[in-house]
Amino acid sequence: MITRPHSGSRSRHARWWTGSSLGSSLSLVALAVGLAACSSFGSTASSSTPAAPTTSVADTTSTTEVATTTTEPETTTTEAPAPVYPLTGLPAVDPAIASRPALVVKIDNAPGARPQTGFNEADIVFEEIVNDNLTRFAMVFQSNDSNPVGPIRSGRLQDIDLFSMFNHPLFAWSGGNATVTAAIRASDLVDIGPARVPAYYRSGDRSVPHNLYSSTEKLREFTPVFAGPPPQQFEYRAEGEAPAGEPSPGVAVKLDAIDVSWAWDPATNLYRRTMEGRAHTDAATGDQVTTDNVVVIVVEYKDGISHSPDAQTIGTGEAFVLSGGNAVHGTWSRADRLQPYTLTDDSGNPIELTPGRTFVELPRPGNTLVLPAT
């Protein structure tokens, strides 16, 4: 485990943390108002005493018998840990599913694409900043499925560094420009976009380009023989272990023009998502988007191709983890694109999540506000 230096100038024992940007802080505080409404051997000896000599001496032999105690070695049986699904840490009840590769589906978040479908079935969801001050999601499926899933949109160069850690994941997207397409096809991602496989359709209830859909079952029909399961991405608490950190009712995150908040619901032990001041719902079920864990990975964005923001997800930076109703401030670290994130608290201890689903937010620095307990 790598011990990381503390990020920023805030106290190592702060009860809450906020970004440094005044404008962002004011916006985040506004979001906060909405959120407020863990052997010895035994021996026996015998001797013979010679008779008094006359004309000869009789040799006498003394024999010592050693009693040997044989101790059978103790056999210690250590049970192997029960198998878990690598992207949730939950018990792997179906070995065939546990051996499936990860499937990454890029999801539109333009106003015309909302509400989307598949959030609450995905093991992990990422939210990244893209063009036009919008965000885009990447739903990562392995232990569960969604039919339908979408609407599906294009990829970005930043997707290569971000998703290569899933061990040659299937990459479902609508496509991209020539530069991005060439880079994706030369990467660790397995391109199963509509230019490669007949697994997509256009919905009639939305306008192009916000109406491209598929299903995870259909997309998996095009799994190559070399694709294997992803490595475990996070560390998880043992059953019954209390969450680390301090109580917090939630977190507000500003991703450029998109305001997001997550509120802890103790009745369901889930975090509920709000976007742009309204409950974010799933189109298929009407249920609010929820998750067991919220992980905020604070990253820098560089100006990429066609001025598209390019998230810098390799290296180290500030992290916030909300799990089980508590919040932990710490550091993320990642040596290269093939490695999962390592999360440690301000004391250098690993941060453990609740087994279950995880939502990863990728804001710029100074745009995260963890709410203090009231």
C-alpha positions as CSV (number, residue, x, y, z in Angstrom):
1,M,0.0,0.0,0.0
2,I,1.4,3.4,-0.9
3,T,1.3,6.1,1.7
4,R,0.4,9.3,0.2
5,P,1.0,12.9,1.3
6,H,-2.0,14.9,2.4
7,S,-3.6,16.9,-0.4
8,G,-4.3,20.6,0.0
9,S,-4.1,22.8,3.1
10,R,-7.1,21.5,5.0
11,S,-6.8,19.9,8.4
12,R,-6.0,16.2,8.5
13,H,-8.7,15.8,11.1
14,A,-11.3,18.1,9.5
15,R,-14.9,17.2,10.2
16,W,-15.9,18.4,6.7
17,W,-14.1,19.4,3.6
18,T,-14.8,21.9,0.9
19,G,-13.3,23.2,-2.3
20,S,-11.2,26.3,-2.4
21,S,-13.0,28.1,-5.2
22,L,-15.3,30.8,-3.9
23,G,-17.7,30.6,-6.9
24,S,-17.8,26.9,-6.7
25,S,-18.3,26.9,-2.9
26,L,-21.3,29.2,-3.1
27,S,-22.9,26.9,-5.7
28,L,-22.0,23.8,-3.6
29,V,-23.5,25.4,-0.5
30,A,-26.7,26.0,-2.4
31,L,-26.7,22.3,-3.1
32,A,-26.1,21.5,0.5
33,V,-29.3,23.3,1.5
34,G,-31.2,20.9,-0.7
35,L,-29.6,17.9,0.9
36,A,-30.2,19.1,4.5
37,A,-34.3,19.3,3.8
38,C,-14.6,0.5,10.3
39,S,7.7,-32.3,23.8
40,S,9.8,-33.4,26.3
41,F,11.6,-36.8,26.3
42,G,11.3,-39.3,29.2
43,S,14.4,-41.6,30.1
44,T,14.8,-44.7,32.3
45,A,18.3,-45.9,33.4
46,S,19.3,-49.3,34.9
47,S,22.8,-50.3,36.0
48,S,24.6,-53.6,36.9
49,T,27.2,-53.7,39.8
50,P,30.1,-56.1,39.3
51,A,31.0,-58.9,41.9
52,A,34.2,-58.5,43.9
53,P,37.0,-59.9,41.7
54,T,38.9,-63.0,42.7
55,T,41.2,-64.1,39.8
56,S,39.3,-62.3,37.0
57,V,37.3,-59.2,36.3
58,A,33.9,-59.7,34.7
59,D,32.9,-56.8,32.4
60,T,29.4,-55.5,33.1
61,T,27.3,-53.6,30.6
62,S,25.0,-50.8,31.7
63,T,22.0,-50.3,29.4
64,T,20.0,-47.1,29.2
65,E,16.6,-47.2,27.5
66,V,15.2,-44.0,26.1
67,A,11.4,-43.7,25.9
68,T,10.4,-41.8,22.8
69,T,7.2,-39.9,22.6
70,T,5.8,-39.4,19.1
71,T,3.7,-36.2,18.5
72,E,1.6,-36.1,15.5
73,P,1.8,-32.8,13.7
74,E,-1.3,-30.6,14.0
75,T,-3.0,-30.0,10.7
76,T,-4.4,-26.5,10.3
77,T,-7.1,-26.1,7.6
78,T,-7.5,-22.6,6.2
79,E,-10.6,-22.0,4.2
80,A,-10.2,-20.0,1.1
81,P,-12.1,-16.7,1.1
82,A,-15.5,-17.0,-0.4
83,P,-15.5,-15.8,-4.1
84,V,-17.0,-12.4,-4.7
85,Y,-17.9,-10.5,-7.8
86,P,-14.9,-8.3,-8.6
87,L,-16.7,-5.0,-9.2
88,T,-19.0,-5.2,-6.1
89,G,-17.4,-7.3,-3.5
90,L,-20.7,-9.2,-3.1
91,P,-20.8,-13.0,-2.9
92,A,-20.4,-14.6,-6.3
93,V,-23.3,-17.0,-6.4
94,D,-22.9,-17.7,-10.1
95,P,-19.3,-18.7,-11.2
96,A,-20.2,-18.2,-14.9
97,I,-21.2,-14.6,-14.3
98,A,-18.2,-14.0,-12.0
99,S,-15.9,-15.0,-14.9
100,R,-17.5,-12.6,-17.4
101,P,-15.5,-9.6,-18.7
102,A,-16.5,-6.1,-17.8
103,L,-18.8,-4.2,-20.2
104,V,-18.3,-0.4,-20.3
105,V,-21.3,1.5,-21.9
106,K,-20.9,5.2,-22.6
107,I,-24.1,7.0,-21.7
108,D,-25.4,10.4,-22.8
109,N,-26.2,13.1,-20.3
110,A,-27.5,15.9,-22.6
111,P,-30.9,17.2,-21.6
112,G,-32.5,15.4,-24.6
113,A,-31.1,12.1,-23.2
114,R,-32.6,12.2,-19.8
115,P,-33.8,10.1,-18.0
116,Q,-31.3,7.3,-18.9
117,T,-31.6,3.6,-18.3
118,G,-29.3,1.2,-16.5
119,F,-27.9,3.2,-13.5
120,N,-29.1,0.9,-10.8
121,E,-28.1,-2.3,-12.6
122,A,-24.5,-1.2,-13.2
123,D,-21.8,-2.4,-10.8
124,I,-19.8,0.9,-11.2
125,V,-20.8,4.2,-12.8
126,F,-18.3,6.9,-13.7
127,E,-19.3,10.5,-14.4
128,E,-16.7,12.6,-16.4
129,I,-16.7,16.1,-17.8
130,V,-17.0,16.3,-21.7
131,N,-17.6,19.0,-24.3
132,D,-20.1,21.8,-24.0
133,N,-20.0,21.9,-20.2
134,L,-21.8,18.5,-20.1
135,T,-21.0,15.3,-18.3
136,R,-21.1,11.8,-19.7
137,F,-21.5,8.5,-17.8
138,A,-19.8,5.2,-18.2
139,M,-21.9,2.3,-16.8
140,V,-19.7,-0.7,-16.0
141,F,-21.6,-4.0,-15.9
142,Q,-20.2,-7.4,-14.8
143,S,-22.5,-9.1,-12.2
144,N,-25.8,-7.7,-13.5
145,D,-27.5,-6.8,-16.8
146,S,-29.8,-4.1,-18.1
147,N,-32.3,-4.3,-21.0
148,P,-32.4,-1.7,-22.4
149,V,-29.3,0.4,-21.7
150,G,-28.8,3.9,-23.0
151,P,-28.9,6.3,-24.6
152,I,-25.4,5.4,-25.8
153,R,-23.0,8.2,-27.0
154,S,-19.5,8.7,-28.2
155,G,-16.2,8.0,-26.4
156,R,-13.2,10.2,-25.5
157,L,-9.5,9.8,-25.5
158,Q,-9.6,10.0,-21.6
159,D,-11.6,6.7,-21.7
160,I,-8.5,4.7,-22.6
161,D,-6.6,5.6,-19.4
162,L,-9.7,5.4,-17.3
163,F,-11.1,2.0,-18.3
164,S,-8.0,0.0,-19.3
165,M,-7.9,-1.1,-15.6
166,F,-10.8,-3.5,-16.3
167,N,-8.7,-6.0,-18.3
168,H,-9.7,-5.6,-21.9
169,P,-13.3,-4.5,-21.2
170,L,-16.0,-4.6,-23.9
171,F,-16.5,-0.9,-24.9
172,A,-20.0,0.0,-26.1
173,W,-20.2,3.5,-27.7
174,S,-21.7,5.3,-30.6
175,G,-18.3,6.0,-32.2
176,G,-16.0,9.0,-32.5
177,N,-13.9,11.0,-34.8
178,A,-11.1,9.4,-36.8
179,T,-8.4,10.2,-34.1
180,V,-10.5,8.9,-31.2
181,T,-11.6,5.8,-33.1
182,A,-8.1,4.8,-34.1
183,A,-6.9,5.3,-30.5
184,I,-9.7,3.2,-29.1
185,R,-9.1,0.4,-31.5
186,A,-5.4,0.4,-30.7
187,S,-6.0,0.4,-27.0
188,D,-6.8,-2.2,-24.3
189,L,-10.5,-1.6,-24.9
190,V,-12.5,-4.0,-27.1
191,D,-14.5,-1.9,-29.6
192,I,-18.0,-3.2,-29.9
193,G,-19.5,0.0,-31.3
194,P,-22.2,0.0,-34.0
195,A,-19.5,0.2,-36.7
196,R,-18.3,-3.2,-35.5
197,V,-21.3,-5.2,-34.3
198,P,-25.1,-5.2,-35.1
199,A,-26.3,-4.8,-31.5
200,Y,-27.9,-1.3,-31.5
201,Y,-31.2,0.3,-32.4
202,R,-32.8,3.7,-32.5
203,S,-35.7,4.4,-30.2
204,G,-38.7,6.2,-31.7
205,D,-39.5,8.3,-28.7
206,R,-36.4,10.5,-28.8
207,S,-34.5,12.4,-31.4
208,V,-31.1,11.6,-32.9
209,P,-28.5,11.5,-31.4
210,H,-30.1,10.9,-28.0
211,N,-31.9,7.6,-28.9
212,L,-29.3,4.9,-29.5
213,Y,-29.9,1.9,-27.3
214,S,-28.8,-1.8,-26.8
215,S,-29.0,-4.3,-24.0
216,T,-26.1,-5.8,-22.1
217,E,-27.2,-9.3,-23.1
218,K,-27.0,-8.5,-26.8
219,L,-23.7,-6.7,-26.4
220,R,-22.1,-9.7,-24.6
221,E,-22.9,-11.8,-27.7
222,F,-19.8,-10.2,-29.2
223,T,-17.3,-11.1,-26.4
224,P,-14.0,-12.2,-27.9
225,V,-12.4,-15.4,-26.6
226,F,-9.5,-13.6,-24.9
227,A,-11.6,-11.3,-22.7
228,G,-11.4,-12.3,-19.0
229,P,-12.9,-11.0,-15.8
230,P,-11.8,-7.6,-14.4
231,P,-9.6,-7.4,-11.3
232,Q,-11.2,-6.2,-8.0
233,Q,-11.3,-2.4,-8.1
234,F,-11.8,-1.5,-4.4
235,E,-11.3,-2.8,-0.9
236,Y,-14.4,-3.7,1.0
237,R,-15.4,-3.9,4.7
238,A,-16.1,-7.3,6.2
239,E,-19.6,-8.1,7.2
240,G,-20.6,-6.3,10.4
241,E,-17.6,-4.0,10.3
242,A,-18.4,-0.4,10.9
243,P,-17.6,2.2,8.2
244,A,-14.6,4.4,8.8
245,G,-14.8,8.2,8.8
246,E,-17.2,10.6,10.3
247,P,-21.0,10.9,9.9
248,S,-22.1,12.9,7.0
249,P,-25.5,13.3,5.3
250,G,-24.0,13.5,1.8
251,V,-21.9,15.3,-0.7
252,A,-22.3,18.1,-3.3
253,V,-20.2,18.0,-6.4
254,K,-19.9,20.5,-9.2
255,L,-18.8,19.2,-12.6
256,D,-18.5,22.5,-14.5
257,A,-22.0,23.3,-15.4
258,I,-23.6,20.2,-13.8
259,D,-24.6,20.3,-10.2
260,V,-24.8,16.9,-8.5
261,S,-25.6,15.9,-4.9
262,W,-25.8,12.6,-3.1
263,A,-27.9,12.3,0.1
264,W,-27.6,9.4,2.5
265,D,-30.9,7.5,3.1
266,P,-30.6,5.5,6.4
267,A,-33.9,3.8,5.7
268,T,-32.4,2.0,2.7
269,N,-28.7,2.4,3.4
270,L,-28.2,3.9,0.0
271,Y,-27.2,7.3,-1.4
272,R,-29.7,9.0,-3.6
273,R,-28.7,11.2,-6.5
274,T,-30.0,14.7,-7.3
275,M,-28.9,16.5,-10.5
276,E,-29.7,20.1,-11.3
277,G,-31.8,20.3,-8.2
278,R,-34.1,17.5,-9.1
279,A,-34.2,13.8,-8.3
280,H,-32.3,11.9,-11.0
281,T,-34.5,8.9,-12.1
282,D,-34.1,5.8,-14.2
283,A,-36.4,5.8,-17.3
284,A,-37.1,2.1,-17.2
285,T,-38.3,1.9,-13.5
286,G,-38.9,5.5,-12.5
287,D,-36.8,4.8,-9.4
288,Q,-34.3,7.4,-8.2
289,V,-30.6,6.7,-9.1
290,T,-29.0,5.2,-6.0
291,T,-25.6,3.7,-5.0
292,D,-24.0,2.0,-2.0
293,N,-20.8,4.1,-2.3
294,V,-19.9,7.5,-3.7
295,V,-16.2,7.9,-4.5
296,V,-15.0,11.4,-5.6
297,I,-11.7,11.3,-7.5
298,V,-10.5,14.9,-7.9
299,V,-8.6,15.2,-11.2
300,E,-7.1,17.9,-13.4
301,Y,-8.5,18.2,-16.9
302,K,-6.2,19.2,-19.8
303,D,-7.2,20.6,-23.1
304,G,-7.5,17.6,-25.4
305,I,-8.4,17.0,-29.0
306,S,-10.9,19.5,-30.4
307,H,-10.7,21.2,-27.0
308,S,-12.4,18.3,-25.3
309,P,-11.5,18.0,-21.6
310,D,-9.0,15.3,-21.0
311,A,-9.2,13.9,-17.4
312,Q,-5.7,13.1,-15.9
313,T,-6.5,9.8,-14.1
314,I,-3.0,8.5,-13.6
315,G,-0.9,9.7,-10.7
316,T,-2.3,10.9,-7.4
317,G,-4.7,13.4,-6.0
318,E,-7.4,14.2,-3.5
319,A,-10.2,11.8,-2.8
320,F,-13.5,11.7,-0.9
321,V,-15.3,8.5,0.0
322,L,-18.9,8.3,1.3
323,S,-20.0,4.9,2.5
324,G,-22.4,3.6,5.1
325,G,-23.4,7.2,6.1
326,N,-19.8,8.3,6.9
327,A,-17.3,10.3,4.9
328,V,-13.5,9.8,4.6
329,H,-11.0,12.3,3.2
330,G,-7.9,10.9,1.6
331,T,-5.9,10.4,-1.5
332,W,-6.2,8.4,-4.7
333,S,-3.2,6.9,-6.4
334,R,-2.7,5.0,-9.7
335,A,0.6,4.1,-11.2
336,D,-0.5,3.4,-14.8
337,R,-3.7,2.8,-16.8
338,L,-3.8,-0.9,-16.1
339,Q,-4.0,-0.4,-12.3
340,P,-7.1,0.1,-10.3
341,Y,-7.3,3.1,-8.0
342,T,-5.7,2.8,-4.5
343,L,-7.6,4.8,-1.9
344,T,-6.0,5.8,1.4
345,D,-7.2,8.0,4.2
346,D,-5.1,10.9,5.5
347,S,-3.2,8.6,7.9
348,G,-2.3,6.2,5.0
349,N,-4.8,3.5,5.8
350,P,-6.7,1.8,3.1
351,I,-10.3,3.1,2.6
352,E,-12.8,0.2,2.6
353,L,-16.2,0.4,0.9
354,T,-19.5,-1.2,1.5
355,P,-19.9,-4.3,-0.7
356,G,-22.3,-3.2,-3.5
357,R,-22.5,-0.7,-6.2
358,T,-20.2,2.3,-6.5
359,F,-20.6,5.7,-8.3
360,V,-17.4,7.5,-9.1
361,E,-17.5,11.3,-9.7
362,L,-14.5,13.0,-11.5
363,P,-14.7,16.8,-10.7
364,R,-12.0,19.4,-11.0
365,P,-10.2,20.5,-7.8
366,G,-12.1,22.8,-5.5
367,N,-15.6,21.6,-6.4
368,T,-16.5,19.0,-3.7
369,L,-18.4,19.8,-0.5
370,V,-18.8,17.0,2.0
371,L,-21.7,18.0,4.3
372,P,-21.1,17.9,8.1
373,A,-23.4,16.0,10.4
374,T,-26.1,18.2,12.0
